[in-house]
C-alpha cells in the first residue's frame, strides 16, 4: 500500500507539472502569434535580451508552432496516462463497470486540461500578450533546441505534402472564386469590371511564359556593337530598356537603360558596355503573382525569361504582368499593327503571335475548350500547329467543335495569320 501511495503521489505531482507545461504552451501560442508588426518594431527599438528572443522565435514561425504543438501534445498525453495511475491509487471503485469508469475519467481529465491547460492561460495571454511572450521566450528557445530533431522531421513531412497539393489547392481556390464572381455579379456590373475581376481571380495561375514577349520578337543588342551603330539602333527601335547579349541572345549579360546613354551621345566613341545594369532572370514557370512581388521588392520593371537549359525564351515587363489583369496597355513595346481585325460578328482575323488569352477576351469566350485541348502553346499560331501536327499551308483549316481556324498566311517556320470563325451551333 505504501508503494502504491508513493506512486500515486508521484503521479499527482507529474500531473501538476504537466498541467503547468500545457498552460505554458497554450499561453505562449496565443501571446506570440498575436504580436503584430507594431509590437515587433517596439521590441526592436527598445532592445533587451527578452525582446531579441521573441523576435528570434517569430523569425521561424513554423518551427515555433511545431515546438509548441509537440510540447503541448506531449504534456496532454502524459496527463492522461498519469491520471489513470492516480485515480487507481486514490479511489476504490469496487465492482463499477470498467466502461463507466473510463467515461468518467475521460470527462474529468478533458475538463481539467481544457480549463487549466487551455482556456484560462489563453484568456490571460490574450490580455497580456507582450508580457507573456517576453516571460516565456527563454524556455521556448530551450524547447526549440530540445525538440529540434522531431520538429525538423515534422516540417519536412509537411513541406512534402504542401508541395504535392499546393497547385491543386490553388486551382480549386481560383475555380471557387470564379464561380463566386459569376454568382455575385449583378446587372450593374459592366463587362469590363467582370473581366478585370476575373483577371484578378485567375492571375496567380498564369506563368511568365504565357505573358512574355518571345525571343523571336524581342529586340536585343550585341555587346560588340560600335557606339555609333548603337545610337542608330536606339533611334530605330525606340525602346527605353534593351537586353544586351554576348555572342548569342542566349547569353544576356546585362540591361541597357537608354537614359544612361544620353549624357554620352555627343561622344565619337564610348565604351557603352560600362553602363550595363544587372539583368533579372526568371524561369518560364514563374507565377505572375510571384513575379509581380519580385518586381515590387527589387524595384525593377523588366526581366529576361529563361528556359530549363538557361537559354533565353523572351522578355517580360511589369506592363505585361499588369495586362493579365486589366487587359491591353499600349506602350513602347507594343507594335502599332493591329493584332486582329473583326470581319463580322462571328469572324475575326488574328496575328499568329496573338496570345490565346487575348483571343478569348476579344471574342468574348471563356477559353475552357481551347485550354483543355492545347499543349504548351500560348499563341493562336502555336495552337494551330498543335492541332495540325505540322506547319500548315495557306488556306488549310483546323476545326475544334464549332470553331474553324483557317490559315491566312504562313511561312516555313510559323503561322503568321489565322481567321477564326464561329459556326452557328453552340453560339
N, C-alpha and C positions, 0 to 999 in steps of 0.2 A: 504493500500500500504506500509505503514511504517513497519507493522508487516511482510509483505512479504519481504521487503528489508532486515530486520534483519535476517529472516530465510535464505535468500539467502546468506548473509554474513557468517552466521554460517555454512552453507553447504559448502561454498568455503574454509573456514578455516579447516573444517573437512576433505575435500578432500586433502588439502595440508598436513595435519598431517598424514593422512593415506598413502599418496604417500611417505612420508619420512619413514614410517614404512615398506612399501613394498620394498623400496630401501634398507633399513637397513637389512631386512631378506634375500633379494636376494644376497647382497654383503657378508653377513655372511656365507651363504651356500657355496658359491664358495671359500671364503677365508679359512674357517675351513677345508673343505673336500679336499682342495688341499695341505694341510700340510702333509708332509711325515715324516718318522721316523727320518730323519736328522734334520728337523725343531723341532720336539718334543724333541729330545735329546738336541738340542741347548737351547730350552726354559728351560728344566730341569736343565742344567748346569748353566745357567745364573740366575736362581731363579726369585724371584719377584712375586708379587701378580697376575699381569695380566697373566703371563706365567702359573702360577699354575691353574688359572681359565680356561685357554684354554685347558690344559691337562685334567682337570676335565670334561669339556664339551665333549671332544673327547673320554673319557673313557666309555661314554654311547652314542655311535653314533646313535643308533636307536631312542633313546629318544630325542636326539638333533635334528635329522632330523624331527621327528614328531612335535616338538615345532616350528621349523622354518616354516614348511608347514602349520600348523594350523594358525599361526600368519599371514603369507603371504596371505592365503586364506581369512581370516577374513578382512584384510585390503583391498583386491581387491573387495570383495563383498560390503564392506562399501563404497568404491569409486563409485561403480556402482549405489548404492541406492542414495547417496548424489548428484551424478551428475544429476539425474532426477529432484531433487528439485532445484538445482542451475540453470539448463537450463530453467526450467519453470518460474523462477523468473527473469531471465536476458533477455530472448527473447520472443517476441510475434510472434508466427508462424502463427497466424491467421487461415486461412482455410486449412493449409497444411495437407495433408493426414497423419494420425497417423502412418501408416506403414512406410512412408518415414522418418518421424521424429524419429521413433525407430531405423531405419537402420543407419541414420546419427549419432545418439547418441552412438550406439554400436561401430561404426567405430572410432569415436573421442575418446571415453573412452579407447578402446582397444589400440589405438595408444599411448595415454598418458601413460597408465600402462606399455606397452612394452618398450617404450623409456626411461621414467624416473624411472620406478619401477623395470625394469628387465635388459635391455641391458647395459645402462650406468653404473649402480652400479656394474654389473658383470665384465665389462671391467676393471673398476678401481680395483676391488678386485683381479682380475687375475694378475694385475701388482704389487700389494702391499698386498699379502695375509697375511704376518706376522703382518703388521701394522693394517690392518682391523680386523684381528682375536683378537688381544690384545685390540683394542679400543672397540670392541663390546662385549667382553666376559662378562662384568658385567651386562649389560641389558639382555643378553641372559640367564644368570643364573636366573635373576628375572623372565623372561618369562617362564623358565622351571618350576619354582615353581608355577607360576600363572596358567599355562595350565596343571599342573600335573594330575588332575582328568580326563581331556579329553584325554591326551596322553596315560595314563595308559589303558584306555578303548580301544583306537585305537590299541595299541600294543598287548593287549590281544587278540583282534579280529584277528589281522594279524597273530599272532602266531598260533592260531587255524587253520586258512586257510593254513598256511605254512605246519603244521604237516600233514594235510589231503592230500596235493598234493605233498609233498616232495618226497615220494617214487616213485610216478608215474612219476614225472618230471625227477628223476634220471634215471629211466629205459628208458624213452624216449630219454634222452640225450645219454645214453650208446648205444641204438639201432642206433641212428642217427650217432654217431661216428663210430660204427661198419660198417655201410653202407658206410660212407665216406672212411673208411680204405680200403674196398673192391674196391671202385671206383678209389682210388689214387694209389693202389699197381700196380707197373709196372713189366715188365718182369725181371728187375734186382733185384727185391725184393725176397730174399730167403724165403723158408718155415719157417725157424727158426725165421727170422726177423718178418714175418707176425704173427707168434704165439706169440712172445713177445709183439708186438704192440697190438694184440687183448687182451692179458692178462692185459695190462695197461688200455685199454678201459673198460673192464668188471670188473676190480679189485674192484671197490667200491661197486659192487653188491653182493660180497661174504661175508658170515658171518663166525665167528670164528668156529662154529660147522662143517663147511664144510672143514676146513683145519686142524683141531686139530687131535692129536693122542688120540683115545678114551680111556676111563678109563680101559677097558679090556686089553689094550696093553701097558699101561704106567707102569713104574717102580716107586714105592714109598716105603719109609722106615717108619716103626713104630718108634715112639719116645721112645719106651721101649726097643729097640734093644740094647743088650750089645755092648760095644765098639769094642771088638774083632770080634764079628759077623758082626758089621757094616763094619769094614775094609775088611772082606772077601766078603761081599755083594758089596762093592765098586769095588773090583777087578773083581768079577764075571760079573758085569753089564757094567763097563767101561764108565759110564756117568760122565760128569763134573758137572752137576746140577741135584739134585733129590728132589722132594717134600717129605715132612715129615708129617705124619698124627698122630692123637691121636685117638686110638680106631679103627676107620674105615677110609678108604680113603675119605669119605665124609667130614671129619674134618681135612683138611690140616692146619697145624699150622705154617708152615714156609718152607723155601727152604734151602737145604744144598748145599753149594759150596764145591766141593771136595778139591779144593786148600786150603780152610780154615782148612781142617783136616790134611794136610801134615805135619805141624810142630809138630803134636802130635802122629804120627804113631808109635813111639818107646815107648810110654807110655803103661803100662799094663791096666790101667783103666782111663778113661777120660770122664767127663760129656760133651759129644759132642753136646747135645741139646743147650748148650750156644752159639754155633756157628751159629745157625739158623738165617737166614735173613728173613725179612717180605716177604710173598708171594703176588704176584699181581694177583688179581682175576678179571675175565671179564665174562660177560654173554655170553651164546651161540649165542645170536643175535647180538653181537658186530660186526660192519662192519670192514672189514680188513683194509680199508684205515684209519679209525679212530684208530684202534689198532696199526698200524704202527706209527702214530703220537704219540701215548701214549708211545710206546717203545722208540722213539727218545727223547721225553720230560723227561721221567722218568729214562732214561739210563738203561733199563732192556731189556733182550732178552728172557724172559721166563714168561709165565702166566698160571694160573690154570683156566680152563673154568668151570663155574658152571651153573646148570640148574635153572629153575624158583623157585625151592624149596631150593636152596642153596647147593644141593648135587654136588659132583664132576662129571663132564661129561668127562673130559680129560685134556690134557695139549696142549699148543701151543707155539711154539718158533718163533723167528724172522726168522729163516730159513724157517719154514712152510709158513709164510706170503710171503716171497720173492719168494718161489716156485710157488705161484699162478701167478706170472708174468713171471719168466724166466724158469720155469719148474723144474724138479727134481734136487736136490742138495744132494750129498752123504755126510753125516757126522755121528757123534757118535750115533744119534738117528735113523738112517736108518739100517734096517736089511740087512744082506748080501744076504738073499734069494731073488731070482728073484720074483717080484710081478706078472710077466706074462711071457708067452713063446709063440712064434709065430709058429704055425704049418704049415700054408701056407698063401697065400695072402688074404684069406678070413676067416681064423680061428685062434683064439687065446685062450689060457687058462689063466685066471686071478685068483689071490687070491680073496677070497670073500671080504677081507678087502680093496681091491683096490678102491680108490675113483673113483666115476663116471667121474670126470673131467680128471683123469689120463687116463681112458679108452678112452675117447673122443680123447685125444691128441695122444695116441698110435695108435689107429685105423685110425685117420685122419678124424673124423666126427665132425659136429658142435654140436651135442648133443641135438638139439632142440626137437627131437622126444622123447627122454628119459626124458628130463626136463618137458615136457608137461604131461607126464604120471606118473611121480613119485610123492610120497607124501613127507614125511620128510626124506626119506633115502638119505644118501650121499655116500654109498658104493655100489658096484655091488651086494654083497651078500644081503644087505638090500633091494635093488631094486627087486631082485628075490623073496624075502619074501613077498613084497608088491604085486607082480604080482600073486603069488600063494595063498596068504592069509594064509599061514601056513609054517612050516619048511618042505621043500620037501626032498624026499629021493634021494639017489644017482641014477643017470640015468634019473630023471624026467626032462622034458623040458618045458620051457615057451617061448612063441613067442611074438614078438612085430613087426608088419609089416614084413619086410624081415630079422629081426634079430632073430636067435634062441639061447636061453640061456639054456644050458644043465648043470645040477648039476653034477660035477665030484666027489665032496667029501662034506659030511655034517655030523654033529653030532646032538644031541638032543637039541642044543642051537642055532646053526647058520650054515650058508652055508660057507664052507671053500674054495671051488674052483669051478669056473664056466667056461665052454667052450662057447665062443661066436663065432657064425658062421653067415656070411652074405650071404644070398641066392642071386641068380642071379638078380632077379628083383630089380630095383631101385639102383643098384650099379653103 
